[in-house]
Amino acid sequence: MSSRPFGIIGLFVIISLCCCAVFWIVDHSIEILSDLRRGYCSSNPFLTRVDCCYSTSTTTSAYRIHCDDWKSWSTIWKSDDANDITGYAIYVLSSFVCCVLAAYLVTKCQTFTGSSGITEIRLILGGFEHKPLLEPQLLLTRLIGVILSVGGGLSLGSEGPMVHISCCIANIYWNLFQSNIKLDVTKKEVLTAASSIAIAVAFNAPIAGVIFTLEETSPCFLGRSMLFSLACSVFSCVLFQFLDVGQHFEVSYTFAVHTFETPGFVLLGIICGIFGSFLVTLNSFISTKIFSWRKQTVVQRTRSIIEVGILSLISSFIRYWNPYTRSNQPHLLDHLFSECATVNERDWHGLCSQHLVFQEIWLLTTAAMIIFILTALIYGSVLPGEVITPALCIGACLGRAWGIFIQHIQYVNSDLLIFGQCRTTNRCITPGVYAMVGAASLVCSVTHTPLTIIILMFELTGQLHYTLPLLLGVLASKVISERIQKLSIWDSYTKIWSYPHIDIHKELTEFIPKESFKNITAASLMIGSNTGLSWAHEQQLKDHFMSIIVIETRNHTINDILNLCEKNVFYGYPIITTKNERYLVGYIKRNDLIKRIHHSLGSDDFNKNTFVSFQNRTLLDNDERILINQSFIDLSDLVDTAPMLIEWSTPFQRLYDIFKLLSLQYVMVMSHGKFCGILKRKDVLNYLKEHEQSLYVNSTTRRNGQQQESQEMFELHLES
C-alpha cells in the first residue's frame, strides 16, 4: 500500500519534468527560428535576440532597447533600411522553407498532427478511445511540426500542440507505471493533469491551467483531479522559470482606471466579441468551402503542401511591411501591454508618441486585420498550431488602438467636466490596460472560456487592480459572441470533422425541442424506430439481437476468432453465454483481442486450433472444463465484465445524460436481465444530427411556403 502513493507522486513528477524539458525545447527553438528570419547575434549565432541582448544589458527588458550585438541581415550587405530588399528576401524565403518542410513532414508521417490538439484531447477525455492519437510517433511529428510552423512566422500559437504533446508524454509514462505499480489513479486523471501543465507552462499561469481543464477539457472533474492538476501546474511553472529566466513578462501601471472609462471598456468588449465571432465563422467557412480537402480524413499531400506554401508566402509578404506584425507574437504582446511611463524604453515604433497618434492607430488597426485574415486562412490547415496567441495579438492591437484614441480625446479636451479626474496630469489614461482587456475579450469570444481568460490575464500581467474593466470587457464579449456564433473554435472543428463529442455545457433541449425525443427510448433508438416500444414489441428486440455480432463463451478456437474479427470490423464485441440464454458476460475490444492472439501465436505452445476462454477457469462448468483441459488461451483479463447496463425503456433524455456525464463509449441494452443490443456514443450524436437537419429543412420549407403565400396575396391585391 505504501508504494502506491509514492508511485503516483513519482508519475506526476516525471511527467512534469519531461513536459517542462520538451516545452523549453519548443519555446526556444521557435524563438531562435523567428529571430533568425530577421537577423543574428554577432557574439553567438545560436542565441535569440533576447538572450543576446540580455547578457549585455542591465535592464530586464532587453529586447525593448537597441542592442549592438544583434545584427539584422541588411547590415551584412550594407542595405538601406528604407529599401531592405535583402532582409525582405530572407524573411520570405525562410518562412516558405520552414512551413513547406513542416507540411511535408506532417503529411508524410501522421494524419492527426495538423491543427490544434485541444480538440482531440477533449475528445479523449470525453470518453472516445483512439490509441493513434497518443502514440509516441505522433508526439515527435507534432513537436517538429509546431516548431517549424510557428517559428516560420505563421499566425499560429503553440498552446494546443503543447496540450497534445503533454498528453502523449503522460500516456507513455502511465502505461509504464501501470504495468509495474498498481496505481490508485485513472488514466483520465493523468491526462487531465497533463493538459493543465501545457496551458500553465505556455503562459506561466498555473491556476489558469487548472481552470482550463475544468472549463473546457474534462467533463467530470473530481476534487482529486483538481489537486493533481494544481500540483503539476505549480511544480511545472516553478521548474520552467528556472529554465527560462527573463522570458515571461510582467507589466505595472501607474494610473488607476477612472469612472468615465467604463463605457469604453464595454464598447471594446463588444467590438472584440464581434471580431472573435466573425473569426470563428470565417475560419469554418474557409475550411469547409474553400479548402474542402481539410475535412477529409486522409490528407492529400500535394494539395496540403501547395496550400501551406502559398499561405506562407502570402503571410510573409504582408507581415513584413507592418512593424507590429513583423515582430514575434510574445514580444508584440509585451509592447502592447506596456505603459508609456518610460518613453526611452517603451516608445517602440512610435507607440507612445503624442505626435503620431492617428498613424499609430492606423498601423495597429491594420496589424489587427492582417493577423485576423491570416489566422482565418491558416488555422485548420495541415500544420499544427493554436488560435489563442493570434487572438491575443488581434485583441491587443484593437485594444491599444482604442486606448490611444481615448487617450488622445482626453489629452485634447482635458478641460471638459467628464475628464475632471485627470486635471492633475495630462496623461491619466493607460492604453496598455485597453490592450489587456481587448486581448482577453477577443480570446473569450473565440474559445468561449471566460473564467480561464480572466485568470490567465491576471497571472500573465500580474495586475489584480484592473478586475472591473477586465470583467466588463470579457462579459460583454461573451454575450455578443454567443449571439452571433454559438460555437467556439474547437466546437466548430469538432462539427467539421464529425468527432463523436458531446458538449458538456449544453442541455439536450438546446439541440432539439422536447417534442422530438419525448417518446424515444433506448430500444427505439437502437432499432431505428421513431416511437417508443411497448411490451408488445418484445419480438423486435429479439430480432435485433439476432443481427448483432456477438461472441459466445464456448467452443471457439483462435482461427474462429480471427475470422470473426476479419469479417466484422467493429470497436468491440459483446460476449454472452449462448444465443439462447442471452446472458451477458462482458465486452471485449477488437484491437486488444487481436493483439493478444497474435502475441500468443508467437509461442510454440499455441496454434490456430487452440481454444480460447473468455471466462475465469473456475467459473466454467464441468463440460467446458473437460473440453479445454489440455491447453487454452485465457482472455478473461481483456473482458470488461462490468459495462454500463441500461434497460430498454430508458428515456432518451437520461441516455443523453449518461453519455455526457460519464464519458462512456458504449452502453449495453438489457431486457429482463437478457442482452438485447448495444448503443454507442455515435448513435446518440447521429440522432441529434439527423433531427437538427430535419428541423432546419422543415423550418426552411415552412418559411419559404409562408413567403410564397404572402407573395401571391400581394399580387392578388395589386390585381384588384
C-alpha positions in Angstrom: 0.0 0.0 0.0 2.8 2.4 0.7 4.2 2.0 -2.8 1.1 3.4 -4.4 1.3 7.0 -3.1 5.0 7.0 -4.0 4.1 5.7 -7.4 1.5 8.4 -8.0 3.8 11.2 -6.9 6.7 9.8 -9.0 4.4 9.5 -12.0 3.3 13.1 -11.8 6.9 14.4 -11.1 8.3 12.6 -14.1 5.5 13.8 -16.3 6.1 17.4 -15.2 9.8 17.2 -15.7 9.5 15.7 -19.2 6.9 18.2 -20.2 9.0 21.2 -19.0 12.0 19.9 -20.9 10.0 19.4 -24.1 8.3 22.8 -23.7 11.6 24.5 -23.1 13.0 23.0 -26.4 9.8 24.0 -28.3 9.8 27.6 -26.9 13.5 28.3 -27.5 13.5 26.6 -30.9 10.5 28.7 -32.0 12.2 31.9 -30.8 15.5 31.0 -32.5 13.8 30.4 -35.8 11.7 33.5 -35.5 14.8 35.7 -34.7 17.0 34.1 -37.4 14.5 35.3 -40.0 15.3 38.9 -39.2 19.0 38.8 -38.0 21.6 37.1 -35.9 23.6 37.6 -32.7 27.2 38.5 -33.6 28.6 37.2 -30.3 26.8 33.8 -30.5 24.7 32.9 -33.6 22.8 30.3 -31.7 21.4 32.9 -29.2 18.0 34.5 -29.5 17.7 38.3 -29.6 16.5 38.4 -26.0 19.4 36.2 -24.8 21.9 38.1 -27.0 20.9 41.5 -25.6 20.2 40.2 -22.1 23.8 39.3 -21.5 25.0 42.8 -22.4 22.2 44.8 -20.7 21.4 45.6 -17.1 17.7 46.0 -17.8 15.3 43.1 -17.5 13.6 44.0 -20.8 16.5 43.6 -23.1 14.6 43.4 -26.4 13.0 46.8 -25.8 16.3 48.6 -26.4 18.7 48.8 -29.2 21.3 46.1 -29.0 24.8 46.4 -30.6 25.4 42.6 -30.6 22.2 42.0 -32.6 22.7 42.4 -36.4 20.0 42.4 -39.0 20.6 40.7 -42.3 20.6 44.0 -44.1 23.8 45.1 -42.3 25.8 42.3 -43.9 25.3 43.7 -47.4 25.1 47.3 -46.1 21.5 47.6 -47.3 19.4 50.7 -46.6 16.6 50.2 -44.0 14.2 52.1 -46.2 14.7 49.7 -49.1 15.7 46.5 -47.2 15.5 44.0 -50.1 18.0 41.6 -48.6 16.1 41.3 -45.3 12.8 41.1 -47.1 14.0 38.2 -49.3 15.5 36.2 -46.4 12.3 36.8 -44.3 10.1 35.4 -47.1 12.3 32.6 -48.1 13.0 31.3 -44.6 9.2 31.3 -43.9 8.5 29.4 -47.0 11.1 26.7 -46.4 10.1 26.2 -42.8 6.4 25.9 -43.5 6.7 23.6 -46.5 9.1 21.4 -44.6 6.6 21.2 -41.7 3.7 20.4 -44.1 5.7 17.7 -45.9 6.7 16.1 -42.5 3.2 16.2 -41.2 1.5 14.7 -44.3 4.1 12.0 -44.7 4.2 10.8 -41.1 0.8 11.3 -39.4 -2.7 12.4 -40.4 -3.7 13.5 -36.8 -0.9 16.0 -36.4 -2.5 19.0 -38.1 -4.3 21.9 -36.4 -5.0 22.1 -32.7 -4.5 19.3 -30.3 -7.2 20.6 -27.8 -10.0 19.3 -30.0 -8.5 15.8 -29.9 -7.8 15.8 -26.2 -11.3 17.0 -25.4 -12.5 14.0 -27.5 -10.3 11.5 -25.5 -11.3 13.0 -22.1 -14.9 12.9 -23.2 -14.8 9.1 -23.5 -13.6 8.4 -27.1 -10.7 6.0 -27.2 -8.4 6.2 -30.2 -4.9 4.9 -29.5 -3.2 6.6 -32.5 -4.0 10.0 -31.1 -1.5 9.3 -28.2 1.3 7.4 -30.0 4.9 8.3 -29.5 5.3 8.8 -33.3 2.6 11.5 -33.2 4.4 13.2 -30.4 7.7 13.6 -32.4 5.9 14.7 -35.5 3.8 17.3 -33.8 6.9 18.5 -31.9 8.9 19.2 -35.0 5.8 20.5 -36.9 4.9 23.1 -34.4 8.5 24.4 -34.2 8.7 24.8 -37.9 5.2 26.3 -38.4 5.2 28.8 -35.5 8.9 29.5 -36.0 8.2 30.1 -39.7 6.1 33.1 -38.9 2.6 31.8 -39.4 -0.2 33.2 -37.4 -0.4 30.3 -35.1 0.4 29.6 -31.4 1.9 26.5 -29.7 -0.5 26.1 -26.9 -2.8 23.5 -28.5 0.0 21.2 -29.8 1.6 21.6 -26.3 -1.5 20.2 -24.8 -1.4 17.2 -27.2 2.3 16.7 -26.6 1.9 16.7 -22.8 -0.9 14.1 -23.0 1.3 11.9 -25.3 4.1 12.1 -22.7 1.6 11.3 -19.9 0.2 8.3 -21.8 3.7 6.9 -22.2 4.6 7.1 -18.6 1.2 6.0 -17.4 1.5 2.8 -19.4 4.9 2.2 -18.0 3.9 2.8 -14.4 0.7 1.0 -14.6 2.4 -2.2 -15.8 4.8 -2.1 -12.8 2.9 -0.5 -10.0 -0.9 -0.8 -9.5 -1.8 2.9 -9.2 -4.9 4.3 -7.4 -5.3 6.8 -10.3 -7.1 6.6 -13.6 -5.7 7.4 -17.0 -8.2 10.2 -17.4 -6.9 11.9 -14.3 -3.3 11.7 -15.6 -4.3 13.2 -19.0 -6.3 15.9 -17.3 -3.3 16.9 -15.2 -1.0 16.8 -18.3 -3.3 19.2 -20.2 -3.3 21.7 -17.4 0.6 21.6 -17.4 0.6 22.7 -21.0 -1.5 25.8 -20.5 0.2 26.6 -17.3 3.7 26.5 -18.8 2.8 28.2 -22.0 1.6 31.3 -20.2 3.3 30.9 -16.8 -0.2 30.7 -15.3 -0.8 27.6 -13.1 -4.2 28.5 -11.9 -5.4 29.2 -15.4 -4.2 25.8 -16.5 -6.4 24.1 -13.9 -9.4 26.3 -14.7 -8.9 25.5 -18.4 -9.2 21.7 -17.8 -12.2 22.3 -15.5 -13.9 24.6 -18.1 -13.1 23.0 -21.4 -11.5 19.6 -21.5 -12.7 17.4 -18.7 -16.5 16.7 -18.5 -16.3 15.2 -15.0 -13.8 17.0 -12.8 -13.2 15.4 -9.4 -11.6 17.1 -6.4 -8.7 14.7 -6.6 -8.2 15.6 -10.2 -8.1 19.3 -9.4 -5.4 18.6 -6.7 -3.3 16.6 -9.1 -3.7 19.3 -11.8 -2.8 22.1 -9.5 0.2 20.4 -8.1 1.6 19.5 -11.5 0.9 23.0 -12.9 2.6 24.8 -10.0 5.6 22.4 -10.0 6.0 22.8 -13.8 5.8 26.6 -13.7 8.4 26.8 -10.9 10.7 24.4 -12.8 10.2 26.3 -16.1 11.1 29.6 -14.6 14.5 28.2 -13.6 15.0 27.0 -17.2 13.6 30.1 -18.9 14.9 33.2 -16.9 13.8 36.5 -18.4 11.3 35.2 -20.9 7.9 35.8 -19.2 6.9 39.4 -18.9 5.1 41.3 -16.2 3.8 44.9 -16.5 2.8 47.5 -14.0 0.6 50.6 -14.5 0.9 54.0 -12.8 -2.6 55.3 -13.2 -5.8 53.8 -12.0 -8.9 53.2 -14.1 -11.4 56.1 -13.9 -15.2 56.1 -13.9 -15.5 57.7 -17.3 -13.6 54.9 -18.9 -16.2 52.3 -18.1 -18.3 52.7 -21.3 -15.1 52.5 -23.3 -14.2 49.1 -21.8 -17.8 47.8 -22.5 -17.7 49.0 -26.1 -14.3 47.5 -26.6 -15.6 44.1 -25.4 -18.5 44.4 -27.8 -16.1 45.1 -30.7 -13.8 42.2 -29.8 -16.8 39.9 -29.4 -17.9 40.8 -33.0 -14.4 40.3 -34.3 -14.0 36.9 -32.5 -17.3 35.6 -33.7 -16.5 36.6 -37.3 -13.1 34.9 -37.0 -14.7 31.6 -36.0 -17.4 31.9 -38.7 -14.9 32.9 -41.4 -12.4 30.2 -40.5 -15.1 27.5 -40.5 -16.3 28.7 -43.9 -12.8 28.6 -45.3 -12.1 25.1 -44.0 -15.4 23.7 -45.3 -15.9 25.6 -48.6 -12.7 27.0 -49.9 -10.2 24.3 -48.7 -12.7 21.4 -48.7 -10.0 18.8 -48.6 -9.3 19.8 -45.0 -12.4 17.9 -43.9 -11.2 14.6 -45.4 -9.6 12.0 -43.0 -6.9 11.0 -45.5 -4.7 14.0 -46.1 -4.0 14.8 -49.7 -0.3 15.6 -49.6 0.2 17.6 -52.7 -2.7 19.9 -52.2 -1.9 20.4 -48.5 1.8 21.2 -49.2 0.8 23.6 -52.0 -1.7 25.3 -49.7 0.8 25.8 -46.9 3.4 27.1 -49.4 1.0 29.7 -50.8 -0.2 30.7 -47.4 3.3 31.1 -46.1 4.3 33.4 -49.0 1.1 35.5 -48.5 1.8 35.7 -44.8 5.4 36.7 -45.1 4.7 39.2 -47.9 2.1 41.0 -45.9 3.6 40.8 -42.4 7.0 42.2 -43.2 5.9 45.8 -44.1 4.0 46.3 -40.8 6.4 46.8 -37.9 3.9 45.2 -35.4 3.2 42.1 -37.5 6.8 41.6 -38.3 7.7 41.2 -34.6 7.3 37.9 -32.7 3.9 37.4 -31.1 5.1 37.3 -27.5 7.2 40.4 -28.0 4.3 42.2 -29.7 2.1 41.4 -26.7 4.7 42.7 -24.3 4.9 46.0 -26.0 1.2 46.4 -26.4 0.5 45.7 -22.7 3.3 48.1 -21.6 2.8 51.6 -20.2 4.3 54.7 -21.7 5.9 55.9 -18.4 9.5 55.5 -19.5 9.4 56.7 -23.1 13.0 55.8 -23.8 12.4 52.1 -23.4 8.7 51.9 -24.2 8.5 54.1 -27.3 8.6 51.2 -29.8 7.9 52.2 -33.4 6.4 55.5 -32.1 3.8 53.6 -30.0 3.9 56.3 -27.2 4.4 59.3 -29.4 1.7 62.1 -29.0 2.5 63.4 -32.4 1.8 60.2 -34.3 -1.5 59.3 -32.8 -3.5 58.6 -35.9 -0.6 57.0 -37.7 -0.2 54.5 -34.8 -4.0 53.9 -34.7 -3.8 53.1 -38.4 -0.8 50.7 -38.0 -2.4 48.9 -35.1 -5.8 48.5 -36.8 -4.0 47.3 -39.9 -1.9 44.9 -37.9 -5.1 43.5 -36.3 -6.8 43.0 -39.6 -3.7 41.3 -41.1 -3.4 38.8 -38.2 -7.2 38.3 -38.4 -7.2 37.4 -42.0 -4.1 35.2 -41.8 -5.4 33.4 -38.8 -8.7 32.7 -40.6 -6.8 31.3 -43.6 -4.1 29.3 -41.8 -5.8 27.8 -38.8 -7.3 24.4 -39.6 -4.7 23.6 -42.2 -2.5 20.6 -42.1 0.0 22.4 -39.8 -0.2 22.0 -36.0 -1.0 25.3 -34.2 -3.4 27.0 -31.9 -5.5 30.2 -32.2 -5.1 31.5 -28.7 -1.9 33.5 -29.2 -3.0 35.1 -32.5 -6.3 36.0 -30.9 -4.4 37.7 -28.1 -2.5 39.7 -30.6 -5.6 40.8 -32.5 -7.4 41.9 -29.4 -4.3 43.6 -28.0 -3.9 45.6 -31.3 -7.5 46.6 -31.3 -7.5 47.5 -27.6 -4.3 49.5 -27.8 -5.6 51.5 -30.8 -8.8 52.1 -28.9 -6.9 53.2 -25.8 -4.7 55.6 -27.8 -7.8 57.1 -29.4 -9.5 57.7 -26.0 -6.2 59.0 -24.5 -6.0 61.5 -27.4 -9.5 62.7 -26.8 -8.8 63.2 -23.2 -5.5 65.0 -23.9 -7.1 67.4 -26.4 -10.2 68.0 -24.3 -8.7 67.9 -20.8 -10.8 70.9 -19.7 -14.1 69.1 -20.1 -16.1 68.2 -17.0 -16.1 64.5 -17.8 -12.3 64.4 -17.6 -12.2 66.2 -14.2 -10.4 63.3 -12.6 -7.4 63.9 -14.9 -6.9 67.6 -14.2 -3.8 67.0 -12.1 -2.0 65.4 -15.1 -2.3 65.4 -18.8 -1.8 61.7 -19.2 -4.0 59.7 -16.9 -5.3 57.0 -19.4 -3.2 53.9 -19.9 -3.6 52.3 -23.4 -1.9 49.2 -22.1 -4.9 48.4 -20.0 -7.2 48.6 -23.0 -4.8 46.2 -24.8 -5.1 43.8 -21.9 -8.9 44.0 -21.9 -9.1 43.7 -25.7 -6.8 40.6 -25.8 -8.9 38.9 -23.1 -12.2 39.8 -24.7 -11.3 38.5 -28.2 -9.9 35.2 -26.9 -13.1 34.7 -24.9 -15.2 35.3 -28.0 -13.1 32.7 -29.9 -12.8 30.0 -27.3 -15.9 30.7 -25.0 -13.8 30.2 -21.9 -14.3 33.4 -19.8 -13.0 32.1 -16.5 -9.8 30.8 -17.9 -9.1 34.0 -19.8 -9.7 36.3 -16.9 -7.4 34.3 -14.6 -4.9 33.9 -17.4 -4.6 37.7 -17.8 -4.3 38.2 -14.1 -1.4 35.8 -13.9 0.1 36.9 -17.2 0.3 40.6 -16.3 0.3 40.4 -12.5 -2.4 43.1 -12.4 -5.2 42.4 -9.9 -6.3 46.1 -9.6 -8.0 46.1 -13.0 -10.6 43.4 -12.3 -13.6 45.6 -13.2 -12.5 46.6 -16.7 -11.4 43.1 -17.5 -14.7 41.6 -16.3 -16.7 44.2 -18.2 -14.9 43.6 -21.4 -15.0 39.8 -21.2 -18.7 39.6 -20.2 -19.7 42.0 -23.0 -17.6 39.9 -25.5 -19.1 36.6 -24.2 -22.7 37.9 -24.6 -22.2 39.3 -28.1 -20.2 36.3 -29.4 -22.8 33.8 -28.3 -25.5 35.9 -30.0 -23.6 35.8 -33.3 -21.7 32.4 -33.2 -22.8 29.8 -30.6 -19.9 27.5 -31.3 -16.4 28.1 -30.1 -13.4 27.5 -32.5 -12.9 24.0 -31.0 -16.6 23.1 -31.2 -16.7 24.2 -34.9 -13.9 21.8 -35.8 -15.5 19.0 -33.8 -18.5 19.5 -36.0 -16.5 19.9 -39.2 -14.6 16.7 -38.6 -17.6 14.8 -37.2 -15.9 13.9 -34.0 -18.2 11.9 -31.5 -18.0 14.6 -28.9 -20.9 15.7 -26.7 -20.7 19.3 -25.4 -20.8 19.1 -21.6 -22.1 22.7 -21.3 -25.3 22.2 -23.4 -28.5 20.5 -22.4 -30.4 18.3 -24.8 -33.2 20.8 -25.4 -30.5 23.2 -26.9 -30.1 20.8 -29.8 -33.6 19.7 -30.5 -37.0 20.5 -28.9 -38.5 18.3 -26.3 -41.2 17.0 -28.6 -38.7 15.4 -30.8 -37.5 12.9 -28.1 -40.4 12.7 -25.7 -41.3 9.1 -26.8 -37.8 7.9 -27.7 -36.3 5.2 -25.6 -33.0 3.3 -25.8 -34.7 0.4 -27.6 -36.3 2.6 -30.3 -33.0 4.4 -30.9 -31.2 1.1 -31.1 -33.7 -0.4 -33.6 -34.3 2.8 -35.5 -37.9 3.4 -34.7 -39.2 7.0 -34.2 -41.6 6.0 -31.5 -41.2 4.2 -28.2 -41.5 0.5 -28.0 -44.1 -1.2 -25.7 -44.1 -4.7 -24.2 -45.9 -5.9 -27.4 -42.7 -5.3 -29.4 -40.5 -7.7 -27.5 -40.1 -9.7 -30.6 -38.4 -6.7 -32.3 -35.7 -6.8 -29.6 -35.1 -10.4 -30.2 -34.9 -9.9 -34.0 -32.4 -7.0 -33.4 -30.3 -9.2 -31.2 -30.0 -11.9 -33.9 -28.5 -9.3 -36.2 -25.7 -8.3 -33.7 -22.2 -9.8 -34.0 -21.6 -11.4 -30.6 -19.1 -13.9 -29.2 -20.2 -17.0 -27.2 -18.0 -18.1 -24.4 -17.8 -21.7 -25.5 -16.2 -23.7 -28.3 -14.2 -21.0 -30.1 -10.7 -21.6 -31.5 -8.1 -19.0 -32.4 -9.0 -19.4 -36.0 -12.7 -18.8 -35.4 -11.9 -15.5 -33.5 -9.5 -14.3 -36.2 -12.1 -15.0 -38.9 -14.8 -13.2 -37.0 -12.6 -10.1 -36.4 -11.6 -10.0 -40.1 -15.1 -10.2 -41.4 -16.7 -7.9 -38.8 -14.6 -4.8 -38.1 -16.1 -3.1 -35.0 -14.8 -1.4 -32.0 -15.5 -4.4 -29.9 -17.8 -7.4 -29.4 -20.3 -8.3 -26.6 -19.6 -11.7 -25.0 -22.6 -13.8 -24.0 -23.1 -17.3 -22.7 -25.2 -18.7 -25.5 -27.6 -17.1 -28.0 -30.5 -19.0 -26.4 -29.7 -17.8 -22.9 -28.6 -14.3 -23.9 -26.8 -13.7 -20.5 -24.2 -11.0 -20.9 -20.6 -11.9 -19.7 -18.9 -8.6 -20.8 -17.4 -6.7 -23.7 -14.0 -7.1 -25.3 -12.2 -4.6 -27.6 -11.2 -5.8 -31.1 -7.7 -4.4 -31.1 -6.9 -5.9 -27.7 -8.2 -9.2 -28.8 -6.2 -9.4 -32.0 -3.0 -8.2 -30.3 -3.2 -10.8 -27.6 -3.9 -13.6 -30.1 -1.0 -12.7 -32.3 1.2 -12.5 -29.3 0.2 -16.0 -28.2 0.7 -17.4 -31.7 4.3 -16.3 -31.4 5.0 -19.1 -29.0 5.2 -22.8 -29.8 2.5 -23.8 -27.2 -0.4 -22.5 -29.2 -1.7 -22.8 -32.8 -4.8 -21.7 -34.7 -6.7 -24.8 -33.4 -6.2 -23.8 -29.8 -9.3 -23.0 -27.8 -9.9 -19.6 -26.2 -11.6 -18.8 -22.9 -13.3 -15.5 -22.1 -14.2 -16.5 -18.5 -12.1 -17.4 -15.5 -11.4 -21.1 -15.4 -13.0 -21.5 -12.0 -16.3 -20.2 -13.4 -16.6 -22.7 -16.2 -19.0 -25.7 -15.9 -17.7 -29.3 -16.0 -18.3 -29.9 -19.7 -16.4 -27.0 -20.8 -13.6 -27.6 -18.3 -13.1 -31.1 -19.9 -13.2 -29.5 -23.3 -10.3 -27.1 -22.7 -8.4 -29.1 -20.1 -5.4 -29.6 -22.4 -4.4 -26.1 -23.5 -6.3 -22.8 -24.0 -5.7 -19.1 -24.1 -7.2 -17.2 -21.2 -8.6 -13.9 -22.4 -10.7 -13.2 -19.3 -8.4 -10.2 -18.3 -9.3 -8.4 -21.5 -13.1 -8.6 -20.9 -14.9 -5.7 -19.4 -17.1 -7.7 -17.0 -18.9 -4.6 -15.6 -20.1 -2.4 -18.6 -22.8 0.1 -18.1 -26.2 -1.6 -18.3 -29.5 0.1 -19.1 -33.0 -1.1 -19.5 -34.5 -1.0 -23.0 -37.2 1.5 -21.8 -34.6 4.1 -20.6 -35.7 7.6 -21.9 -33.6 9.4 -24.4 -33.0 12.3 -22.0 -31.5 10.0 -19.4 -29.5 8.2 -22.1 -28.0 11.5 -23.3 -27.1 12.5 -19.7 -25.4 9.1 -19.2 -23.1 9.6 -22.2 -22.4 13.2 -21.4 -21.6 13.0 -17.7 -20.0 9.6 -17.5 -18.0 9.9 -20.7 -18.9 6.5 -21.9 -18.2 5.0 -25.3 -21.0 2.4 -25.2 -23.8 1.0 -23.1 -25.4 -2.4 -23.0 -29.2 -2.6 -23.5 -31.0 -5.2 -21.5 -34.5 -6.6 -21.2 -35.5 -8.6 -18.2 -31.8 -9.4 -17.5 -31.1 -10.6 -21.0 -28.9 -8.9 -23.5 -30.7 -7.1 -26.4 -28.1 -4.9 -28.1 -25.5 -2.2 -27.7 -25.8 1.6 -28.0 -22.7 3.7 -28.8 -22.0 7.4 -28.4 -22.2 7.9 -32.2 -25.8 6.6 -32.2 -26.8 9.4 -29.9 -24.9 12.0 -31.9 -26.3 10.7 -35.3 -29.8 11.0 -33.9 -29.2 14.6 -32.8 -27.6 15.5 -36.1 -30.5 14.0 -38.2 -33.2 15.8 -36.2 -31.3 19.1 -36.3 -31.1 18.8 -40.1 -34.8 17.8 -40.4 -35.9 20.7 -38.2 -33.8 23.1 -40.3 -35.3 21.7 -43.5 -38.9 21.8 -42.1 -38.4 25.4 -40.8 -36.9 26.5 -44.2 -39.7 24.8 -46.1 -42.3 26.4 -43.9 -40.7 29.8 -44.1 -40.5 29.5 -48.0 -44.1 28.5 -48.1 -45.2 31.4 -46.0 -43.2 33.8 -48.2 -44.7 32.3 -51.4 -48.2 32.6 -49.9 -47.6 36.2 -48.9 -46.3 37.0 -52.4 -49.4 35.5 -54.0 -51.7 37.5 -51.7 -49.7 40.7 -52.6 -50.1 40.0 -56.3 -53.8 39.4 -55.9 -54.1 42.7 -54.1 -52.3 44.5 -56.9 -54.6 43.0 -59.5 -57.7 44.0 -57.5 
